[in-house]
Amino acid sequence: MSNIEKLDLRTPDFVNENIEKLAALFPQCLTETAEGKKIDFDLLQQELSHDIVEGNRERYRLEWPGKREAIVTANLPTTKTLRPVREDSVDFDNTENLYIEGDNLEVLKLLQESYFGKIKMIYIDPPYNTGKDFVYKDNFAIDRETELFESGQIDEYNRRLVANPETSGRYHSDWLSMMYPRLKLARSLLTDDGVIFISIDEHEVCNMEKLCREIFGESNFIGTLPIVMNLKGNQDAYGFAETHEFFVVCTKDKTICSLGMFPVEDEELMKNWLEDEYGLYKEADNLRATGVNAPREKRPNLWYPIYLNEDTLEFYITDNDKPLLESDTEILPINPDGEELSWYWGKSTFNNSKHNLILKKTTNGWQFYRKQRPQLGDLPTKKPKSFFYKADYSTSTSTTHLKNLFGVKLFDGPKPVPFIIDLLHIGSYKDSIILDFFSGSATTAHAVMQLNAEDGGKRKYIMVQLPELTDEKSEAYKAGYKNICEIGKERIRRAANKIKEEKPKKAEKEELFANVEDTQDYGFRVYRLDSSNMKDVYYRPQDYKQETLNMFADNIKPDRTADDLLAQVMLDWGLPLSYKIDRTNINGKQVFRVAQDSLLACFDTGIDEAFIKAIAKEKPLRVVFRDSGFADDTAKINVQQLLKQLSPETEMKVI
């Protein structure tokens, strides 16, 4: 039977190619019909519209009242911004970690430009919809009066969370409408090989699975795994004492995603690995070559003698192929059949890699075997099982650890740090960015710092949390923590200090990182969601008369600082908020330097030709000024022309 591939004898199927392209951009629009997979044009039309598009065709998909509103919610732009809070931050100017206070829907929208395709791993622990917790009530079509009323952060946050009892007629629908836009926005932030882990319990696990299959695509759904967090079981549960929850796992593109493994702790799995002063190794192939190119005549430069002193077991080669001592044994690449072959290594490699050879005496005389050093993915590791259980995963244990950190119980049911560390092993690299937009008590930040301390990693985190008010009767409120964000930030500070204190002791005990300067990032920058830095006329000039517009010569709100403006510029220009920010003085004006020459920003007044000449010497990629910051209209025109002449590669914008 012939295996020759036959000519297709057909023109390309452009329809299927276009379906594949659209499915890559909008996996949620891929559906099943009687003819096979098709694009759901009604849903695609909704994705491309700011208004609700009606449609009633029957098809296989997850549907609920309010789904189209949820799609609109995800697609609507936002004019809000993030304002830096230096007084709550730790090492603001140098850290690359972020803690963001605010509604995660708005924050995810703001991060789209700066972090599109840059997040390697997302972990979230959203509301489980137990009937006792709260969901975000997203109003996608608020009128201007409501928007102005809700512009204050405290009022807005108090109004965002609503109870969702099981008796509600929209019990599941409201929860789905909350989760859909957030997951949709989260997907675009993932790297192509990125992974998302979502903790959930039995109340919504089925809907979460369906939601993820739609948003990430059926082929990118990895699985739903149980995790035992209460081995004694919840005795209040009906019928069965509940011991476990679930976590759902999806990836951006399964074809290129490679999940990590756990370090091996089982002695049985480690028995094939030995250790020398260079690290782990196990015996591999003979140094003598095999195969069609192994014969001496085909590789004459790889035929040479190796000499062995049998008293000391020292072995060596020489340039003239003569032994140093006549009594030393000559070893040549000859197989048991007497065939003259060659070595795998040339002389140079041999001399540089003698430590990677194992000498053994066999029935065929002295032999050399190469040491196999573990490569990436080859380290003694084991694939995580589809059932997660460790004693360290206990919720009661994690609650106790958090209580010990603060000295008082502030938070019910925090996720265990060891569990998140294990997820980091699976879903991230040592230099990855990890996002958690339901941050809670900031367990994920704690886990990132802990793992970095253990393996020398440079992982960075972004925590996002709504400043939900604490109950006035709670221990947290009595201890002075008025909202969850205050607990999360303080936990990061305390956990960082504890890790920093314990690290030298651990290093000394395990001889890890001995005498190495601790360069771990223990800091974090705090940003707070707020209304735009720009006055309303900036976005809605049509609502104002000409005589009113004259009052807005400067379109920036008077209470906003240069730090505030810089953050909004970085977001708008797509620069990560973790970039290093330096302040300098040029010609008497304060200039922000972001990531060396990525951006120079000056929001002072009196910008003139002399100042721009000084700026041009820096050859920045981008510069930004206040629109009202120029000395006069002539200076504004001259500055633009001068910059084009002196630094033509520099992009200039104003706000």
SEKE-76271 format. One record per atom (N, C-alpha, C): x, y, z. Coordinates in steps of 0.2 Angstrom, whole numbers, plus 5000, padded with zeros to 4 digits. Layout:
# residues N
XYZ ...
END
This chain:
# residues 655
500449945000 500050005000 500450065000 500350114995 500750174995 500650225000 501250255003 501150305008 501250375005 501350374998 501450444995 500850484996 500950544998 500350594999 500050614992 499450614992 499050634986 498950704985 498950734979 498750804978 498050814980 497950864983 497250884985 496850894979 497050924974 496750944968 496050984969 496151034974 495651074976 495951144978 495551194976 495751264978 495751274986 496151314989 496151324996 495451344998 495251315004 494551325007 494651395012 494551455008 494651515012 494151525017 493551495017 493051505022 493251475028 493551415028 493851375034 494451415037 494851445032 495451485035 495151545038 494651575036 494451635039 494051625046 493751565046 493451545052 493951535057 494551505055 495151485060 495351555063 495451605058 495751665060 495251705065 494651705063 494151735068 494051695074 494151635074 494151595080 494751615085 495251625082 495851645086 495751715089 495451755086 495351825089 494751825094 494151785092 493551785096 493351705097 493751675101 493551605102 492851585105 492551645108 491951635111 491351635105 491551655099 491051655094 491051595089 491451545091 491451485088 490951435091 490551415087 489951375089 489851315085 489451265087 489251205083 488651205080 488551185074 487951185070 487851115067 487351095063 487251035060 487751025055 488051075052 488551065047 489251065050 489351075057 490051075060 490151145063 490751155064 490951225068 490851285063 490551335066 490351395062 490551455067 490551515063 490551575067 489851595069 489751615075 489151635077 489151715076 488751725070 488851795068 488451845072 487951825075 487551865080 488051885086 488351835088 488851855094 489451895092 489651875085 490251915083 489951995082 489351995079 489152065079 489052105085 488852065091 488852095097 489552115100 490052075098 490752095100 490952155097 490752175091 490952235087 490452285088 490052285093 489552345094 489552365101 489452425102 489352455109 488652445112 488152435107 487452425109 487252355109 486752345112 486452275112 486152255106 486452195103 486152165097 485752105098 485152115096 484652055097 484751995092 484651935095 484751875091 484351825094 484051775090 483651725093 483751655090 484351645086 484451585083 484651535089 484351475088 484551415093 485251385091 485651375096 486351345095 486551315101 487151275101 487451255107 487851305110 487751335116 488151385119 487851395126 488251425130 488051445137 487651515136 487051515138 486551575137 486251585144 486151655145 485851675151 485551745150 485051765154 484851835153 485351885155 485551935151 486051985153 486751965149 486751915145 487451895142 487651955138 487151975134 487352025129 487552095132 487252105138 487452165142 488152155145 488352095147 488952075149 489552085144 489352065137 489852075132 489952155131 489452185131 489452265130 489852295136 489752265142 490152285148 490952285147 491152225144 491852205143 492152255137 491752275132 491952305127 491952385127 491552405132 491552485133 492152505136 492452565133 493052595135 492952625142 493452645145 493452685152 493852745151 493652795155 494052855155 494352865162 494352815166 494652815173 495352805172 495652815178 496452815178 496652785185 497252765185 497552745192 498052795194 497952815201 498352865204 498852835209 499452845209 499952815213 499852845220 499952795225 499852815232 500552795235 500952845235 501652835237 501752815245 501252845249 501352835256 501152765258 500752735254 500552665256 501052615253 501552635248 501952595244 502552575248 502952525246 503652515249 504152515243 504652555244 505152565238 504852575232 504452625231 504052645225 504452655219 504952685220 505352705214 505752645211 505852595214 506252535212 505852465211 505352465215 504952395214 504652385208 504552325206 504152305200 503452275202 503352265208 502652235210 502152295211 501552275209 500952325209 500452295214 500152345218 499552335221 499052385219 498452365216 497952415214 497352405217 497152465220 496452465223 495952495219 495352455218 494852475214 494452415211 493952435207 493452385204 493852355198 493952285199 494352245194 494152255187 493552265186 493352275179 493652335176 493652385179 493952445176 494652445176 494952415181 495652405181 495952355176 495552305174 495752265169 495752295162 495252345161 495252385155 495852425155 496052455160 496652505160 497252465159 497352405161 497952365160 498052345153 497552345149 497552315142 498152335138 498252405138 498752425133 499452405136 499552415143 500252405146 500452335146 499952295147 500052225149 499752175144 499552195138 499252145133 499752095132 499552035133 500051975131 500651975135 500651995141 501251995145 501151955152 500551935154 500451905160 500551825159 501051795162 501151725161 500651685165 500451705171 499951665175 499451715178 498851695179 498351725182 498051675187 497951695194 497651655199 497051705201 496451675202 495951715205 495551665210 495251695215 494851665219 494151705220 493751705215 493151755215 492651735219 492151775220 491551755224 491251695222 491051645226 490851575224 490051575223 489751635224 489051635223 488651585228 488851585234 488551535239 487851555241 487651625239 487051645242 487151695248 487751685251 487951725256 488451785255 488751775249 489351825247 488951875243 489451915240 489251975236 489451965228 489151995224 489351995217 489452075215 489852085210 489852155207 489252165203 488952225204 488352245200 488652295195 488752265189 489052315184 488452345180 488452415180 487952445176 488252475170 488152435164 488552455158 488252515154 487652545156 487352595153 487152655157 487552675162 487352725167 487352795163 486952835165 486852905162 487352945165 487453005163 487953055165 487853075172 487253085174 487153105181 487353055186 487152995184 487452935189 488152935189 488452945183 489252935182 489552985187 489253055186 489553105190 489453095198 488853065199 488753045206 489152995209 489352945205 489752895207 490552905206 490752965204 491452975203 491852975209 491552985215 491952975221 492052905223 492652885225 492852815226 492452785231 492352815237 492052775242 491252765240 490952815238 490252805236 490152745231 490652745226 490552705220 490752625223 491252625227 491352555230 490852525234 490552565238 489952545242 489352525238 489352555232 488752535228 488852475223 489452455222 489652405217 489452335219 489552325226 489452255228 488752245231 488352195228 487652185230 487552115232 487152105237 487052035239 486651995234 486851925233 486551885228 486251825231 485651825235 485351765238 485151715233 485151655236 484851595231 484151605229 483751655233 483051665231 483051715225 483551745224 483551795218 483351765212 482951795208 482751765201 483251765196 483851805197 484351805193 485051785197 484951735201 485451705205 486051685201 486051645196 486551625192 486751675187 486251705184 486351755179 486751815181 486651845187 487051895189 487751875190 487851815193 488551795194 488951785187 488551755182 488851745176 489051815172 488551865173 488651925170 489251965173 489351945180 489951975183 490651945181 490651885180 491251845178 491451855171 490951855166 491051855159 491551905157 491351975158 491852025156 492552025159 492552005165 493252005168 493651945165 493351885164 493751835161 493951855154 493451885150 493651905143 494251955143 494252005148 494752045148 495452015150 495351965155 495951935157 496251895152 495951865148 496151825142 496651865138 496451925136 496951965132 497551985135 497651985142 498251995146 498751945146 498451875145 498951825145 499451815139 500051795141 500451775135 500151715131 500451705125 500151655121 500151585125 500651575129 500751515133 500551525140 500151575141 499951595148 499351545151 499351545157 498851495161 498451535166 497851515166 497351545172 497151495176 497151505183 496851455188 496351495191 495751465192 495151495195 494851445201 494951465207 494651435212 493851435212 493551385214 492751385214 492551325218 491951335220 491651275223 491051245219 490651205222 490151165219 489551215216 489451275219 488851315217 488951335210 489551355208 489551375201 490051345196 490351285199 490851255195 490651235188 490051215187 489851195181 489751255176 489551305179 489451365174 490151395173 490651395178 491251415177 491651375171 491551315171 491851275166 491551295159 490951305158 490651325152 490851395150 490851435155 491151505154 491851505151 492251465154 492951465152 493051425145 492651375144 492651345137 492451395132 491951435133 491751485128 492251545127 492551565133 493051625132 493651605130 493951545132 494651525130 494651485125 494051455123 494051405117 494051335120 493651295117 493551225119 494251185120 494651195115 495351165114 495851185119 495651245122 496151275127 495951265135 495351225135 495151205142 495551145144 495951155150 496351105152 496051055157 495651085162 495351035166 495051065173 494651035176 494351055183 494651005188 495051025193 495350985197 495150995205 494950945208 494750955215 495450965220 495351005225 495851015230 495551005237 495850965241 495650945248 495851005252 495451035255 495651095260 495351085267 494951035268 494651025274 494550945275 495050915277 495050835277 494550815282 494450845287 493950815292 493250825289 493150875284 492450885281 492050935284 491650965280 491151015283 490550975285 490450965291 489850925294 489250955293 489151025291 488551055290 488251045283 488651015279 488451005272 487950955272 487450955267 486950905266 487250845263 487050785266 487250725263 487950695264 488350745262 489150725263 489550775266 489950755270 490450805273 490950835268 490850895266 491250915260 491950925263 492450905259 493150905260 493550945255 493250955249 493650985244 493251045240 493651085237 493451135232 493651115225 493651155220 493951145214 494351205211 494751195206 495051245203 495051225195 494851275191 494751275184 495451295181 495651265176 496351275173 496251285165 496451345162 496351355155 497051395153 497151385147 497751425144 497551465138 497951505136 497851555130 497851515124 498351465123 498451425117 498851365119 498451305120 498651245122 499251215118 499251235111 499751205107 500451225109 500551285112 501151305114 501251315121 500751295125 500851295133 501151235135 501651245140 501951195143 501951205150 501551155154 501451165161 502051135165 502251165170 502851145174 502651085179 503151065182 503051005186 503251015193 503150975198 503350985205 504050955206 504450985210 505050955212 504950885215 505350835214 505350775217 505550775224 505150745228 505350735235 505350665237 505150625233 505050545234 505750515233 506050485238 506650455237 506750405231 506150365230 506150315225 506250345218 505950405217 506050445211 506650475210 507050485216 507750515215 508250465215 508150395215 508650345216 509150345210 508850365204 509250365198 509750425197 509650465202 510050535201 510550535207 511250545205 511750555209 511950635210 512450645214 512550715215 513350725216 513650765212 514350785213 514450865215 515050885215 515050955216 514751005211 514650975205 514351015200 513551015200 513250965204 512550965204 512350895203 511650885201 511350815200 511650795193 511650725193 511750695186 511550615186 511550585181 511450515180 511850485174 511950425175 512350395169 512050395163 512350415157 512050415151 512450375146 512550395140 512850345135 513650345135 513850285132 514550275132 514850335128 515450355130 515850415126 516050385119 516050325118 516250295112 515650305107 515750325101 515150345097 514850285094 514250285091 513950235088 513550265082 513350215077 513050245071 513450235065 513150265060 513450255053 514050305053 514150355057 514750405056 515250385062 515150335065 515550315071 516250285069 516350255063 516950225061 517550275061 518150245063 518750285063 518850325057 518750295051 518950325045 518450385043 517850385046 517350435044 517550495049 517750485055 517950545059 518650535062 519150535058 519850525061 520050575066 519750635066 519950685071 519650665078 519250615078 518950595085 519150525087 519750505084 520050445086 520750465089 520750455096 521350475099 521350435106 521950425109 521950385115 521850425121 521550395126 521450425133 521850385137 522250415141 522750375146 522450375153 522550325157 522250315163 522850285168 522950325174 523350295179 522950255183 523050195183 522550145187 522650145194 523250175197 523350185204 522950245206 522950295203 522550355205 521850365202 521750325196 521150335192 521050405189 521650435188 521650495185 521750485177 521350515173 521350505166 521450575162 521850565156 522050625153 522150615145 522250665141 522450655134 523050705133 523450695128 523950735126 523950755119 524350805118 524350835111 524650785106 525150755108 525550705104 525350635104 524750625108 524550555109 525050505112 525450535116 525950495120 525750495127 525850445131 525650445138 526250485142 526050505148 526450545152 526950495156 526650435157 527050385160 526950315156 527450285155 527450225151 526950165154 526850175161 526450125164 525650145164 525550205161 524850215161 524450175155 523850165156 523450125152 523150165146 523250135140 522950175134 522250145133 521750195132 521050175131 520850205124 520650165120 520450185113 519650165112 519350205107 518650185106 518550125101 518650065104 518550005101 518049965104 517549945100 516949905103 517149835105 516649795108 516849725109 516949685103 516749705097 516949665091 517549685088 517949725092 518549745089 518549805084 517949835083 517949885077 518249955080 518649985076 518950045078 518450105076 518150135081 517650185081 517950255082 517550295085 517750365087 517450385094 517750435097 517350465103 516850515100 516350525105 515850585103 516150655104 516650655108 516950725110 517650735106 517750795104 518450815102 518950825108 519550835107 520050845112 519850905117 519650955113 519551015117 518951005122 518350975119 517850965124 517950915129 518450865128 518650815133 518950855139 519450895137 519850935142 519350975146 518851005143 518451055147 517851015150 517750955149 517150915152 517350855155 517950845158 518150785161 517750775167 517450825170 517050815176 516350785174 516150785168 515550755166 515650685163 516150645165 516350585163 516350535169 516050475168 516050425173 516550365170 517050345174 517550295173 517250225176 517250175172 517050115174 517450055171 517550005175 517949945172 517449895171 517349865164 516849815162 517249755159 516849705157 517149655154 517549665147 517349725145 517649755139 518249805140 518449805147 519049845149 518749915152 519149955152 518950025155 518550065150 517950085152 517450125148 517350195151 517150245147 516950305149 516250315147 515850345152 515150355151 514950435153 514550465149 514450535150 513950545155 514050595159 513550615164 512950655161 512350635162 511750675160 511650725165 511750785163 511550845168 510750865167 510350875172 509650895170 509650955167 509250955161 509051015157 508351045160 508151095156 507451125158 506951065156 506551055161 506050995160 506350935161 507050925162 507350865164 507550845171 507450905175 507550895182 507150845185 507350815190 506950765194 506250795196 505750785192 505150815194 504550765192 503950785194 503450735193 502850775191 502450755186 501850785184 501350785189 501050845190 500550855196 499950805194 499650775199 499050735198 498450775198 497950745195 497250785194 496850785201 497150765206 496850775213 497350805217 497250865220 497750905224 497550895231 498050865235 498050855242 498750865245 498850905250 499350905254 499150935261 499450915266 499250935273 499251015273 499751045270 499851115270 499351155266 498851115263 498351145259 497751165264 497751145270 497251155275 497051225276 496351235275 496151305276 496251335283 496151285288 496251305295 496951325296 497451285293 498151295294 498351365291 498051385285 498251445282 497951505286 497351495289 497051545293 497451555299 497751505302 498151505308 498751545306 499051525301 499751565299 499551635298 499051655295 498851725294 498751755300 498451725305 498351755312 498951765315 499451715315 500051725318 500451785315 500351795308 500751845305 500451915308 499851925309 499551985312 499451985319 499451925322 499351925330 498551925331 498151925326 497451925327 497151905321 496551865321 496151835316 495851895312 496051905306 495751965302 495351945296 495451875294 495251855287 494951785288 494351775285 494151705285 494351665279 494551605280 494751565274 495151585269 495751615271 496251635265 496551575262 496751575256 496951525252 497651505255 497851445255 498551425258 499151445253 499651475256 500251495252 500551435249 500551375252 500851315248 500551295242 499851305242 499451285236 499651335230 499651405232 499851445227 500551435224 500951425229 501651405227 501651345222 501251295223 501251245218 500951265212 500451305212 500251335205 500751375202 501151405205 501651445202 502251405199 502351345202 502751295199 502451275192 501851265192 501551235186 501451285181 501251345183 501051395178 501551455176 502051465180 502551525178 503251505178 503651545175 504351545175 504651585181 505251585181 505651625187 505551695186 505451725179 505451795178 504751815176 504251775177 503551785175 503151845179 502651875176 502251915179 501551875181 501351885187 500751845190 500251895192 499651885189 499051935191 498551895195 498351935200 497751905204 497251965205 496651965201 496252025202 495652015206 495651965210 495251955216 495751945222 496151985224 496751975228 496551955235 495951985238 495851965245 496351985250 496651935253 497151945258 497851955256 497851945249 498551955245 498951885246 498651825247 498951765247 499451755241 499251775235 499651765229 500251805230 500251865232 500851905233 501351875238 501051855243 501451815248 501851755245 501451715241 501751655238 502251675233 502151725229 502651745224 503351765228 503251805233 503851825237 504251765240 503851715243 504051655246 504451615241 504151605235 504451555230 505151595228 505051655227 505651695224 506251685229 506051685236 506551675241 506851605241 506451555239 506651485239 507151465233 506951495227 507351475221 507651535217 507751595221 508051645218 507751675212 507051665211 506651695205 506551765205 506351795200 506251865199 505551875197 505051835199 504351845198 504051905200 503651935197 503351995199 502551985199 502252025204 501552015204 501152085203 500552075201 500052125201 499452105205 499252135210 498652125214 498152175213 497552155212 496952205211 496452185216 496152235220 495652215225 495252275226 494552265226 494052315228 494152335235 494152395237 494252415244 493552405248 493352335248 492752325252 492752335259 492252365262 492352385269 492252325273 492652325279 492552275284 492052285288 491752235291 491152235296 491352275302 491052325304 491152355310 491252315316 490952255316 490952215322 491552165321 491952165316 492452115315 493052135318 493552085319 494152095323 494552135318 494552135312 494952175307 494752245308 494152265309 493952335309 494152355316 494052315321 494352335328 495052345328 495452315324 496152315324 496352375319 495852415316 496052475313 496052465305 495852405303 495852395295 495152405293 495052465289 494352485287 494152455281 494552425277 494352385271 494852335270 494752285265 495152235263 495852245261 495852305257 496452325254 496952345259 496752375265 497252385270 497552325273 497152265274 497352205276 497852175271 497652175265 498152145260 498852185259 498852245260 499452285259 499852275265 499552275271 499952255277 500252185277 499852145275 500052075274 500652065270 500752105264 501252095260 501852125264 501752185268 502352215271 502652165277 502152135280 502352085286 502652025283 502351995278 502651935275 503351955272 503452005269 504052025266 504652035271 504452065277 504952065282 505052005285 504651955286 504751895289 505151855284 505051855277 505451815273 506151845273 506251905273 506851945273 507251915279 506951915285 507251895291 507451815291 507051775288 507151705288 507651685283 507751725278 508151705272 508851685273 509251735277 509951715279 510051655283 509551635287 509551575291 509451515287 509051515282 508851465278 509451455273 509751505271 510351505266 510951475269 511051495276 511551465279 511451385281 510851365282 510651305284 510751255278 510451275272 510451235266 511051255262 511451305264 512051325260 511851345253 511251385253 510951415247 511151485247 511351515241 511451585240 511951615245 512351575247 512851595253 513251645250 513351695254 513751755253 513551795247 512951785245 512651825239 512151875241 512251935238 511851995240 511151975239 510751995244 509951985243 509652035238 509552025232 509252075228 508552065227 508152025231 507452005230 507052075231 506552075227 506052135227 505552125232 505652165238 505152155243 504652215243 504652255238 504252315238 503652305234 503252355234 502652365229 502352435228 502152445222 501852515221 501152505222 500852555225 500152555226 499852605221 499352585218 498952635213 498152625215 497852685215 497152685217 496652705211 496152665209 495752685204 495352745205 495352795200 494952855201 494752885195 494252935195 494052965189 494652995185 494553015179 495153035175 495453095178 496053105176 496353175178 496153235174 495753215169 495553265164 494853295166 494753355165 494053385166 493553355161 492953355163 492453335159 492453355152 492653425151 492553455145 493053415140 493553385143 494053355138 493753295134 493253265138 492953205134 492253225131 491953275134 491253295131 491253375130 491653395125 491653465124 490953495121 490553445118 489953465115 489453485120 489553465126 489053485132 489153555135 489653585132 489853655135 489853705129 489653765132 489553825127 490253855126 490353895121 490953925120 491253975126 490754005129 490954055134 491154015140 490853955141 491053905146 491753875145 491853855139 492553825137 493153875139 493053935138 493553985140 493853975147 493453945151 493653935158 494153875159 494153835154 494553775154 495153785150 495553835151 496153845147 496653785149 496653765155 496953705157 496453645158 496553595155 495953535155 496153485160 496653495165 496753445170 496453475176 496253425180 495853435187 496453465191 496253515195 496653555199 496953515205 496653455207 496953415213 497453365210 497553365204 497953305202 498753325201 499153275203 499853295204 500253265198 500853285197 501253265191 501353185192 501353155198 501353085198 500753055195 500153085196 499553065194 499553065186 499753115183 499753125176 500253075173 500853065176 501253015173 500952945173 500652925178 500252855178 499852855172 499452905171 498952905166 499252905159 499852935158 500152935152 500452875150 500752835156 501052775155 500552725153 499952725156 499452675154 499152695147 499152755145 498852775138 499352755133 500052755135 500552745130 500752675130 500452635134 500552565134 501252545138 501452585142 502052565146 501852535153 502152475155 502052445161 502152495167 501652485172 501752525177 502352505182 502652455181 503152425184 503852455182 503852495177 504452525174 504752565179 505452565179 505852605184 505752685182 505552725188 505452795187 505952835191 506352875187 506752925190 506552995189 506753035194 506653105193 507253145193 507253185188 507853225187 507653295186 508153345185 508053415184 508453435178 508053455173 508353485167 508153555166 508653595165 508453675164 507953695169 508053675176 507653695181 506953665181 506753625177 506153595177 506153515179 505653495183 505653425185 505453385179 505853325178 505753285172 505753215175 505153175173 505153105175 505453065169 505953015171 506252975166 506052905168 505652875163 505352815163 505752755159 506052705163 506452655160 506952685155 507452725158 507952755155 507652805150 507652785143 507452835138 506752815135 506452775138 505752755135 505252815135 505352855140 504852915141 505152965145 505153025143 505353085147 504653125147 504453145154 503853175155 503953235159 503753295157 503753355161 503153395161 502853405167 502153435167 502253505170 502853535170 502953605172 502653655167 502653715169 502453765164 503153795161 503053835156 503553875153 504053835149 503753785145 504153745141 504353785135 504953795133 505253835128 505753805124 506053835119 506553805114 507153785118 507353825123 507953805127 507953735130 507353735133 507153665137 507153605132 506853615126 506753565122 507453545119 507953595118 508553575116 508953525121 508853545127 509153505132 508853435132 508153425131 507853365131 508053325125 508153355119 508353325113 509053285114 509453315118 510153285119 510053215122 509453195125 509353135128 509153085123 508953105117 508653055112 508153005115 507653035118 507152985121 506652955116 506352905117 505852875112 505252915112 505052935118 504452975119 504553035123 504153085122 504153145127 503353165127 503253195133 502553215134 502553275139 502153325137 502053385141 501353405142 501153455146 500453475147 500353525141 499753515138 499553565133 499653635135 499453645141 499553715143 500153735146 500653685145 501353705148 501853745144 501653755138 502153795134 502153865136 502653895135 502753975136 502254015133 502053995126 501554025122 501453985116 500954005112 500853975106 501353965101 501754015101 502354015096 502853965099 502953965105 503453915108 503253845107 502553835107 502253765106 502453745099 502353785094 502453765087 503253755086 503653805089 504353795088 504653735091 504353715097 504653655101 504553595097 503953595094 503753535089 504253525083 504353585080 504853585074 505553565076 505753595082 506453595084 506553515086 506153485089 506153415092 506253375085 505853385080 505953345074 506653355071 506953405071 507553415069 508153385073 508053395079 508653375084 508553305086 507953275086 507853205088 507253175084 507353165078 506853145074 506453075076 506853035079 506552975081 506052985087 506053035091 505653045097 504953065095 504553025098 503753045097 503553085103 503253145101 503053195106 502253195106 501953195112 501253205113 501153255119 500553285119 500353325125 499753305128 499553325134 498953305137 498653365140 
END
